[in-house]
């Protein structure tokens, strides 16, 4: 594995160069968590890129070498880095075939679960903690401690929106012992209305329900994309005809042709955003009891940009 110092330097330089060229982009994900001091290391990089500048960022990626290696689209799975698909929440994947492990980059145009424009929440080459924490509300258990840690960092810096990201009962109760969330946040996250959280058992149950809700919503999102990716992957594999080291430009041409046939521009909107939220809440109600549904967050606002 490439040492993190080298990896971090490579990706920070990539994003800094993009910004110098006028491309709106920012590092998010685990590398941002390392920057904010809530993670120790990571082996890949997630970047947000303004949808309308997808082509310019793709050109920059294509010409950027790591250890003498130019990148490729990763496998057959990656959709093209193209504004038409980026706008619908698709993610593009690139790899530099370093040894012994490849170096990977994922590019988003829309921040999953984002509630406001990420382009207005930048700290240099990084997305601010609020953006990163919202993106960490996934179906992976490993992401939730990062969300809570980022929320704590935000509160420590005087940003009250940090209350929206605390998912550990002990952390939430400790914070509540010295302060109280603003009333305007309660409609966004109803569980905050239970302050001062003296009933630990209830707090833990409702936080678990929140986490399950976000997990259900993320699983549904992933399922909708994967449904369309299956025929797309087969089409890309056939078009590649066994060639594994196509340049980004060559791979892009093939992927656009396949995507025009198999990948809808707006799969989540076609399914229905409100329908997604309703299904996720119903699933939580079936497993945890319908009484928890009223305490689940106002998630319709977390599809910003779609």
N, C-alpha and C positions, 0 to 999 in steps of 0.2 A: 504494500500500500504506500502511495506517495505520502511523505510526511505532511502533517496538516499545515505547517508553516508555508511550505511550497504551494500546497493546494489553495490555501487562503489567499496567498499573494497572487496566484494566477487568476482566480476568479474576481478578486477585488480590482485588479488591473483591467480585466475584461469589461467590467461594469463601469469603471471610471472612464475608460476609453469611449464606451458607448455614450456616456453622458457628455463627454467632450465633443462628440459628434452631434449632439442635440437630440439623442434618443432618450426618452423618458424610461428609466428602468431602475430596478432596485433589488438587492439581495434580500431574500426572505428565508423562511424555513430554518433548518438546523444551523446553517452558517450564521444566520442573524442571531440565533439563540446563543451561539458561541460569542459573538460580538457583544451581546448584552449581558454576558456573564452567567447565563442560566444553563449552559451546556459546556462540556469540556472539549469536544472534538466532533468531527463529522467526516464522511468520506465522499460527499457529493454536494451539489449546490442547486438551490432553487432560485429562480430569478423572475420577477415580474417585469413585463415589457408592455409599453403602450401599444394597444392593438394596431393603431394606424401606422406604427413604425416597425411592424413585424419584418418587413422586407429588409430594411436597413440593418436591423439587429441580426437577421439571418446571414446577411452578407458579411458582417463583422465576425460572427462565429465561424463562418466558413474559412476565413483567412487567418484565424488565430491558432497558432501551433502551440502544443505543449510537449516538451522534450522532443522536438523535431517532428511531432505527429500532428497532422491536420485532423479535424473531427469528421465524424459520419453521423447520419441519423442512427439512432440506436435500434438495432434489430428491424423487424418488420412491423412492430406495434405502433411506432410513433406517427401521429398525424403530422401533416406538413405545418411548418411555422409560417402561417399565412393568415392575414387579418380576417378572412372570411370564417375560418374555424376558431381562431383565437377568441373572437368576439362571442362565440357560443360556449366558451368555457373549456374547450379542448386544450390539452397540454402537449407540447412538443418535447421530444427527448433526444439528446445528443450524447455522443460518447467519444472520448479520445482513448484509443486502444493501448493505454499504458500497461506495463507489466509490474507486478503479477496481477493487479486488478485494474480494470478500466476506470477512467475518470468520467463521471456522469454529470450532465446538466439538464435540468427540467425548466422549461420556459412557460410561464402562465401569462395570459393577457388579463384575465379576470381573477381576482383573488377569491378562491372558494370561501364562502360564508362571509365575505366582506360586506360591511354595512354602509360604507362610504367610499369615495374615490381614493384609492391607494396612492394615486399620483400626488395628492395633496398632503400625504403623510410620509414624507421622506426625511431621513436624517443622514445627509450625505449620500453615500451609495447604498444605504440600508433602508428598508421599510421600517417604520416606527413600530414599537412593541404592540400597539393596538392591532395593526394589520397582521403581524406575525401570530399573535395570540388567537385571533379569529380563525386564521388558517389552521391552527393546531386543534380545532374542535373536530377531530376525525373519528374514525372507527378503530383507531390503533391506541391501545392502552398507554403506550410509551409517550404519546404526545401530550397527555393531560397534565402531567407535572410541569411541563414547559409552559403551558397556558397559565397555570396558577403562579408560577415563578415570575412570568412576565407581568401578570396583574399586580403582584407585589411590588415589582420594580416601578410600575407606573404610579402606584399609590405613594411610594417613597419619594417620587419626584413631583408630587402634587397633582397628578392627573387622576381625577375621580373616576374616570372610565375603567380604571383598574378593578373596581368592584365587579365589573361584568365578567371578569376572567378568573375569579377565585373559585376553584372546584374542590378544594380540600376543606373538610369540615373544621378541622383544628385551626387551619390558617384563617378561615373566615371568622371563626369565633374569637380568635386572638385579635384580629383587626377590629372586630366589633367592640372589644373591651375598651378601646381607646378612641374610637370614632364611629360614625354612622354614615351609611351611604345616602347621597342626596335623594330627595323624594322623586325627582324627575327620572331617576334610573329605574324605579320600581316597575313602571309599565313595560320597560324593555326586558327586565328580568324579575318577574313577580316574586321569586323566592327572597329577594332582598327586602320585601315588605314584612318578612317575619322577624326583622330585627327586634330585640338584641340576640336572637338565636340561643335562648336558654335551654331549649329542648333539643339536646344533641341528637337523639334518635331520629326525630323528625327532620332535622337539618340533613343528616346523612342520607336519609331515604330520598329526600327531594333533590339533593345534589346527584345521587345515583340516577334518579329519573331524568334529570337534565342531561347527564352524560349519555345515557341510553338514547335519549331523543336525538342528540347531535350525531351519535353513532348510526342510528337508524337512517337519518337524513343523508349522511355521507354514504352509507352502503347503497341507498337507493340511487344517489347521484352516480356512483361508480357503476352500478348495474346498468343504468341507462346508457352510459357511454360504452360499456363493454358489449352490450347487445349489438351495437353498430360496428364495433371494432372487429368482431369475429370475421365477417365476410371481407372487411377491408384488409385484414392481415393476410388472408388467403390470396387476395388480389395482388397485394404488394409482393408477396413471395413469388407468385407466378411471373410477375413483371420483372423482378430482379433476376430471374433465370439463373439462380445460383451465385450471382456476383455479390460478394460480401463487403467489399471495400469501395463502394461507390462514393464519389465526392458528395458534399452536401448539395451542390447544384444538381448533379445527376439524380441523386436520391429524391430531391425535391420535385423535380419534373414528374417522376414516376408516382410519387405520393399524391400530388395534386390530381393527376388523372384518376387514380383509384378513389380518392376522397370524393371527387365530384359524383361518383356513382354510389358510394357506400356510406359516406359520413354526412348527415344533415348538419346544416349550419347551427341550428338552435335546438338540440335534442331535449334540453330541460324545459324550455318554453313550450315545445310541442307537447310534451307530457303534461305540463301544467305545474307552475311553481306552487300555487296554493294546494294543489292536489298532493304534491310531494310532502308538504308540511302536514297536511291532514293525515296522510298515511303513516308518517313517522309518529305522530301523536297517538294515533289509534293503536299502533304496535306497542308503544309504551304502556298505554292503558290496559292492553290485554295481559301484559306480563307483570305490571306493578300495581294495577288497580286504577279505575277511571278517576278516582279522587285526585290523582296527581296531575291530571291533564291541565287543570286550571293554573297550575304553578309553572308550567312550561313556558319558555321564552317566546317573545314575538319574533319568530324566525323569518317572516315574510320580508323583513327589511334586509336580510342577509343574502340577497341575490343581486347586490348592486352591480350594475353594468351589463347584466344579461338582457 
